[in-house]
Amino acid sequence: MGMAASQARLLQITANMHDIELKAQTIENRKVELATQKDEVYQKYCDALDAKKIQVAMPDISTGKMTYVDANFNNVCNYQAGRNVQYALRDAKTNKVVVNQDVYNMYYGSDEDFAYSNDKYSFAWAMLDYDGQFCFEDYESKDGFCVGTWQESDNETGEEFITMTQAEEMVYRNHESELEGSYDTLQKAIEGGISGEINDALGKFRDELYGKFSAEILEYMNVGKDIIFDEEEFILSDYQDEPWNPNFDQNEFNYYVHLFEEIQAAGGCETIDSLAEDGDTGKDWFNNMVNSGRVLIDFYNTNNPQKGWTETSVATSTTQNYLQEIHDDTNDQKAEAEYEHELGQINAKDKRFDVELSNLETKRTALKTERDAIKKVIQDNEERTFGIFS
């Protein structure tokens, strides 16, 4: 081979080797990308295995035991007989209590319902469908709630200054001596004529009335419209109808009283999307909203009512508030299958790249061997050609 041909071949080999090295570098970069993908796939798999879900204890009345179920709005924020705790969700941005449409309509009113945002007891009765069920003769309807006008007999002016449900009034008349203290405080407030003090005293008076005689109030309210009673003594003497709601739960009534107090303290309420109340969608909504901090959980323990409503969280929960966070194994098998599938695809690409690198290395080695041989030929030719001049 002449020197010109050898030199040309040497340049060609060098160019080919550079091309091979560039391809090898490109493949190495793609292998690095695959390694990154492996890390991402593994992290995704770990995240799936570490997924958690919030659960709430649901009471089993027949056994008296608690069974934890996946939490959603319905089983956390609706009344559950046998559970001595109550929850409410507050929107972290607006601070308003998140409620279903029925509660919202009863509190603010709708085309079909009256609003009961002015009184916690009327709200509670209305939530139990008692509104409109106990209007007796000569009693007017006020804001959709049946009330009687209570006129103090020794009031010289005959001024009608207090309105109560008829049932409340009758029960008070049966127990005047036992309510004398709070009643006297109410009387003084009325004499003072300051509306704020009157409302406060009236609220405390009714709180004591319900605290001591709620069962008796229920008895009067539960008999329906056709009731016969002694108008002077306010004592029931006969029932013309059977009680229309014999399954009344006093704890449920208290539940709605507490809910009203929570709504009042929060400055109102807002509705949850009905699709997010229950089922898998409801579970996902509850977990996402709580874990992201977009809603806060408030807690009322009926065994410790003096504490009222307090904020709680799943992270700080105890057995007393019946919330827990556990591993969510719902998608474990799916996550494992996806991980193995994606990892298999990555490994297949990695092996293919290894084969390509091996082929390129074989070609590069052959070219290097040929290049070294040509360099030796060129060197020998130079020595023979220019040796005669030395």
C-alpha positions as CSV (number, residue, x, y, z in Angstrom):
1,M,0.0,0.0,0.0
2,G,1.4,3.4,-1.0
3,M,1.9,6.1,1.5
4,A,-1.0,8.2,0.1
5,A,-3.4,5.2,0.3
6,S,-2.2,4.4,3.8
7,Q,-2.7,7.9,4.9
8,A,-6.2,8.0,3.5
9,R,-7.1,4.8,5.1
10,L,-5.7,6.1,8.4
11,L,-7.9,9.1,8.3
12,Q,-10.9,7.0,7.4
13,I,-10.2,4.7,10.4
14,T,-9.8,7.7,12.7
15,A,-13.1,9.2,11.6
16,N,-14.9,5.8,12.1
17,M,-13.4,5.5,15.6
18,H,-14.6,9.0,16.5
19,D,-18.0,8.1,15.2
20,I,-18.1,4.9,17.2
21,E,-16.9,6.7,20.4
22,L,-19.7,9.3,19.9
23,K,-22.3,6.5,19.5
24,A,-20.9,4.8,22.6
25,Q,-21.1,8.1,24.6
26,T,-24.7,8.6,23.5
27,I,-25.6,5.1,24.6
28,E,-23.8,5.7,28.0
29,N,-25.9,8.8,28.4
30,R,-29.0,6.9,27.7
31,K,-28.0,4.2,30.3
32,V,-27.6,7.0,32.8
33,E,-31.2,8.1,31.9
34,L,-32.3,4.6,32.5
35,A,-30.7,4.5,35.9
36,T,-32.6,7.7,36.7
37,Q,-35.8,6.1,35.5
38,K,-35.1,3.1,37.7
39,D,-34.8,5.4,40.7
40,E,-38.1,7.1,39.8
41,V,-39.9,3.8,39.3
42,Y,-38.6,2.5,42.6
43,Q,-39.6,5.7,44.4
44,K,-43.1,5.5,42.9
45,Y,-43.3,1.9,44.1
46,C,-42.1,2.9,47.6
47,D,-44.7,5.7,47.7
48,A,-47.4,3.2,46.9
49,L,-46.2,0.9,49.6
50,D,-46.1,3.8,52.0
51,A,-49.5,5.1,51.1
52,K,-51.7,5.7,54.2
53,K,-55.4,6.2,54.7
54,I,-57.5,7.7,57.5
55,Q,-59.9,5.5,59.3
56,V,-62.7,6.2,61.8
57,A,-64.2,3.9,64.4
58,M,-67.8,3.0,63.7
59,P,-69.9,1.6,66.6
60,D,-71.6,-1.8,66.4
61,I,-74.6,-1.4,68.6
62,S,-75.2,-5.2,68.9
63,T,-71.7,-6.0,70.2
64,G,-70.7,-2.7,71.7
65,K,-67.4,-2.8,69.9
66,M,-65.8,-0.3,67.5
67,T,-64.8,-1.3,64.0
68,Y,-62.5,0.9,62.0
69,V,-63.5,1.7,58.4
70,D,-62.1,4.0,55.8
71,A,-63.0,7.6,56.6
72,N,-65.2,9.7,54.4
73,F,-67.4,12.7,55.1
74,N,-70.6,10.7,55.8
75,N,-69.2,8.3,58.4
76,V,-67.1,11.0,60.1
77,C,-69.4,14.0,60.1
78,N,-72.8,12.5,60.4
79,Y,-74.4,11.3,63.6
80,Q,-73.4,7.8,64.7
81,A,-75.4,6.3,67.6
82,G,-73.1,4.7,70.2
83,R,-70.1,6.9,69.4
84,N,-69.4,9.4,72.2
85,V,-67.5,11.8,70.0
86,Q,-68.6,14.2,67.3
87,Y,-66.5,15.6,64.4
88,A,-66.8,18.6,62.2
89,L,-64.7,19.8,59.3
90,R,-63.7,23.4,58.8
91,D,-62.5,24.9,55.6
92,A,-58.9,26.1,56.5
93,K,-59.3,29.1,54.1
94,T,-62.8,30.4,55.1
95,N,-63.0,28.8,58.6
96,K,-66.6,27.8,57.8
97,V,-67.9,24.4,58.8
98,V,-68.3,22.0,55.9
99,V,-71.8,20.4,55.9
100,N,-74.1,18.5,53.6
101,Q,-76.9,20.2,51.7
102,D,-79.6,19.3,54.2
103,V,-77.8,21.0,57.1
104,Y,-77.0,24.0,55.0
105,N,-80.7,24.4,53.9
106,M,-82.0,24.0,57.4
107,Y,-79.5,26.5,58.8
108,Y,-79.8,29.2,56.0
109,G,-83.2,28.2,54.6
110,S,-84.2,27.2,51.1
111,D,-87.2,27.4,48.9
112,E,-88.7,24.5,50.8
113,D,-87.4,25.0,54.3
114,F,-87.4,27.7,56.9
115,A,-84.1,29.0,58.2
116,Y,-83.1,28.1,61.8
117,S,-79.9,30.0,62.2
118,N,-81.3,32.0,65.1
119,D,-81.8,29.2,67.7
120,K,-79.9,26.0,68.3
121,Y,-82.8,24.1,69.8
122,S,-85.2,24.9,66.9
123,F,-82.4,23.9,64.5
124,A,-82.0,20.6,66.3
125,W,-85.7,19.9,66.4
126,A,-86.0,20.8,62.7
127,M,-83.1,18.5,61.7
128,L,-85.0,15.7,63.4
129,D,-88.1,16.6,61.3
130,Y,-90.1,18.0,64.3
131,D,-90.6,21.4,62.7
132,G,-94.3,22.0,62.0
133,Q,-95.4,18.9,64.0
134,F,-96.4,20.5,67.2
135,C,-98.4,23.7,66.4
136,F,-101.5,23.6,68.7
137,E,-104.5,25.8,68.6
138,D,-104.0,29.5,69.3
139,Y,-100.3,29.2,68.8
140,E,-98.7,31.1,65.9
141,S,-95.8,30.0,63.6
142,K,-92.7,32.0,63.9
143,D,-89.9,31.4,61.3
144,G,-91.5,28.1,60.6
145,F,-91.1,27.0,64.2
146,C,-94.2,26.7,66.4
147,V,-94.0,29.0,69.4
148,G,-96.3,30.3,72.1
149,T,-96.3,33.8,73.5
150,W,-95.4,33.8,77.1
151,Q,-97.1,36.7,79.0
152,E,-96.2,37.2,82.6
153,S,-99.5,37.4,84.6
154,D,-98.4,40.1,87.0
155,N,-97.0,42.3,84.4
156,E,-99.1,45.5,84.6
157,T,-98.7,46.4,81.0
158,G,-99.5,42.9,79.9
159,E,-96.4,43.1,77.6
160,E,-95.6,39.9,75.8
161,F,-91.9,39.7,76.2
162,I,-90.8,36.1,75.7
163,T,-91.5,33.6,73.0
164,M,-90.8,29.9,73.4
165,T,-92.0,26.6,71.9
166,Q,-95.3,25.6,73.5
167,A,-93.6,22.4,74.8
168,E,-90.9,24.5,76.5
169,E,-93.5,26.7,78.1
170,M,-95.6,23.8,79.4
171,V,-92.5,22.0,80.9
172,Y,-91.4,25.3,82.6
173,R,-94.9,25.7,84.2
174,N,-94.5,22.2,85.6
175,H,-91.1,23.0,87.2
176,E,-91.2,26.7,88.0
177,S,-89.7,26.2,91.5
178,E,-86.7,24.1,90.2
179,L,-85.9,26.8,87.6
180,E,-86.4,29.8,89.9
181,G,-82.8,31.0,89.9
182,S,-82.3,31.2,86.2
183,Y,-85.8,32.6,85.8
184,D,-85.1,35.4,88.3
185,T,-82.0,36.3,86.4
186,L,-84.0,36.4,83.2
187,Q,-86.6,38.6,84.9
188,K,-83.9,41.1,86.0
189,A,-82.5,41.2,82.5
190,I,-86.0,41.9,81.1
191,E,-86.5,44.7,83.7
192,G,-83.1,46.2,82.6
193,G,-84.4,46.3,79.0
194,I,-81.0,45.6,77.4
195,S,-81.6,43.2,74.5
196,G,-78.2,41.6,74.7
197,E,-78.6,40.8,78.4
198,I,-82.1,39.5,77.8
199,N,-80.9,37.2,75.0
200,D,-78.0,35.9,77.1
201,A,-80.3,35.3,80.2
202,L,-82.9,33.6,78.0
203,G,-80.2,31.4,76.5
204,K,-79.0,30.3,79.9
205,F,-82.5,29.8,81.1
206,R,-83.4,27.5,78.2
207,D,-80.0,25.7,78.5
208,E,-81.0,24.8,82.1
209,L,-84.5,23.9,81.0
210,Y,-83.2,21.5,78.4
211,G,-80.4,20.2,80.6
212,K,-82.9,19.1,83.3
213,F,-86.1,18.4,81.4
214,S,-85.3,17.6,77.8
215,A,-87.0,14.2,78.1
216,E,-90.2,15.9,79.2
217,I,-90.0,18.5,76.5
218,L,-89.7,15.6,74.1
219,E,-92.8,14.0,75.5
220,Y,-94.9,17.1,74.8
221,M,-93.4,17.5,71.3
222,N,-93.7,13.9,70.3
223,V,-97.4,13.4,70.5
224,G,-98.5,15.2,67.4
225,K,-101.0,18.0,67.0
226,D,-104.0,16.4,68.6
227,I,-103.2,16.7,72.3
228,I,-105.5,17.3,75.2
229,F,-104.0,19.1,78.2
230,D,-105.1,21.1,81.2
231,E,-104.7,24.7,80.1
232,E,-104.3,25.9,83.7
233,E,-101.8,23.3,84.9
234,F,-100.1,22.6,81.6
235,I,-100.2,18.8,82.3
236,L,-100.8,16.2,79.7
237,S,-104.1,14.4,80.4
238,D,-104.6,12.3,77.3
239,Y,-103.1,11.3,73.9
240,Q,-105.3,11.2,70.9
241,D,-102.5,10.0,68.6
242,E,-99.6,7.6,69.2
243,P,-96.2,9.3,69.4
244,W,-95.2,9.9,65.8
245,N,-91.5,9.5,66.3
246,P,-91.0,6.7,68.9
247,N,-87.4,6.2,67.8
248,F,-86.2,9.6,68.9
249,D,-82.6,9.6,70.1
250,Q,-81.8,12.3,72.7
251,N,-78.1,12.0,71.8
252,E,-78.9,12.8,68.2
253,F,-80.8,15.9,69.3
254,N,-77.7,17.0,71.4
255,Y,-75.6,16.2,68.3
256,Y,-77.4,18.9,66.3
257,V,-77.3,21.4,69.1
258,H,-73.5,21.0,69.3
259,L,-73.3,21.2,65.5
260,F,-75.2,24.5,65.6
261,E,-72.8,25.8,68.2
262,E,-69.8,24.9,66.0
263,I,-71.4,26.6,62.9
264,Q,-72.1,29.7,64.9
265,A,-68.6,29.9,66.3
266,A,-67.1,29.4,62.8
267,G,-69.2,32.2,61.3
268,G,-71.3,30.0,59.2
269,C,-71.2,26.9,57.0
270,E,-70.6,25.8,53.4
271,T,-71.6,22.7,51.5
272,I,-69.6,19.8,50.4
273,D,-69.9,18.4,46.8
274,S,-72.4,15.5,47.1
275,L,-70.0,13.3,45.0
276,A,-67.4,13.7,47.7
277,E,-69.5,12.5,50.6
278,D,-69.2,8.7,50.3
279,G,-67.6,5.8,48.5
280,D,-64.1,5.7,47.0
281,T,-64.4,9.3,45.8
282,G,-65.4,10.3,49.3
283,K,-62.5,8.4,50.8
284,D,-60.0,10.1,48.4
285,W,-61.5,13.5,49.0
286,F,-61.3,13.1,52.8
287,N,-57.7,11.9,52.7
288,N,-56.5,14.5,50.3
289,M,-58.3,17.4,52.0
290,V,-57.1,16.5,55.5
291,N,-53.5,15.6,54.6
292,S,-53.1,18.7,52.5
293,G,-54.4,20.9,55.3
294,R,-57.2,22.3,53.3
295,V,-59.7,21.2,55.9
296,L,-59.3,21.0,59.7
297,I,-60.9,18.4,62.0
298,D,-62.7,19.7,65.1
299,F,-63.6,17.3,67.9
300,Y,-66.4,17.3,70.5
301,N,-66.2,14.8,73.3
302,T,-69.6,14.3,74.9
303,N,-67.9,12.7,78.0
304,N,-66.1,16.0,78.5
305,P,-68.5,18.6,77.3
306,Q,-67.0,21.5,79.3
307,K,-64.1,21.5,76.9
308,G,-66.5,22.2,74.0
309,W,-65.1,22.0,70.4
310,T,-61.3,21.6,70.1
311,E,-59.2,21.1,67.0
312,T,-57.7,17.6,66.6
313,S,-55.7,15.8,63.9
314,V,-55.1,12.2,62.9
315,A,-51.4,12.6,63.8
316,T,-52.2,13.5,67.4
317,S,-55.2,11.3,67.7
318,T,-55.8,8.8,70.5
319,T,-58.3,6.1,71.1
320,Q,-60.6,8.7,72.6
321,N,-61.3,10.4,69.3
322,Y,-61.5,7.2,67.2
323,L,-59.3,8.3,64.3
324,Q,-56.3,6.5,63.0
325,E,-54.0,6.5,60.0
326,I,-52.8,3.1,58.7
327,H,-51.1,1.7,55.6
328,D,-53.4,1.6,52.6
329,D,-52.8,-1.7,50.9
330,T,-55.6,-1.3,48.4
331,N,-53.2,-0.8,45.5
332,D,-50.2,-2.8,46.7
333,Q,-50.6,-5.6,44.2
334,K,-51.2,-3.2,41.4
335,A,-48.2,-1.1,42.4
336,E,-46.0,-4.2,42.5
337,A,-47.2,-5.4,39.1
338,E,-46.6,-1.9,37.6
339,Y,-43.1,-1.8,39.2
340,E,-42.1,-5.1,37.8
341,H,-43.4,-4.3,34.4
342,E,-41.7,-0.9,34.1
343,L,-38.5,-2.3,35.6
344,G,-38.6,-5.1,33.1
345,Q,-38.9,-2.7,30.2
346,I,-36.0,-0.6,31.6
347,N,-33.8,-3.7,32.1
348,A,-34.5,-4.8,28.6
349,K,-33.4,-1.5,27.2
350,D,-30.4,-1.6,29.4
351,K,-29.4,-5.0,28.1
352,R,-29.9,-3.9,24.5
353,F,-27.7,-0.9,25.1
354,D,-25.0,-3.2,26.6
355,V,-25.1,-5.4,23.4
356,E,-24.8,-2.2,21.3
357,L,-21.8,-1.0,23.4
358,S,-20.2,-4.4,23.1
359,N,-20.6,-4.4,19.3
360,L,-19.2,-0.9,19.1
361,E,-16.3,-1.9,21.3
362,T,-15.5,-4.9,19.0
363,K,-15.6,-2.5,16.0
364,R,-13.4,0.0,17.8
365,T,-10.9,-2.6,18.8
366,A,-10.7,-3.9,15.2
367,L,-10.3,-0.4,13.8
368,K,-7.6,0.3,16.5
369,T,-5.7,-2.8,15.5
370,E,-5.9,-1.8,11.8
371,R,-4.9,1.7,12.6
372,D,-1.9,0.6,14.5
373,A,-0.9,-1.7,11.6
374,I,-1.2,1.1,9.1
375,K,0.8,3.4,11.3
376,K,3.5,0.8,11.4
377,V,3.4,0.5,7.5
378,I,3.6,4.2,7.2
379,Q,6.5,4.4,9.6
380,D,8.4,1.6,7.7
381,N,7.8,3.3,4.4
382,E,9.2,6.6,5.8
383,E,12.3,4.9,7.1
384,R,13.0,3.1,3.8
385,T,12.2,6.2,1.6
386,F,14.1,8.7,3.6
387,G,16.8,6.5,5.0
388,I,19.0,7.0,1.8
389,F,19.3,10.6,2.7
390,S,20.6,10.0,6.2
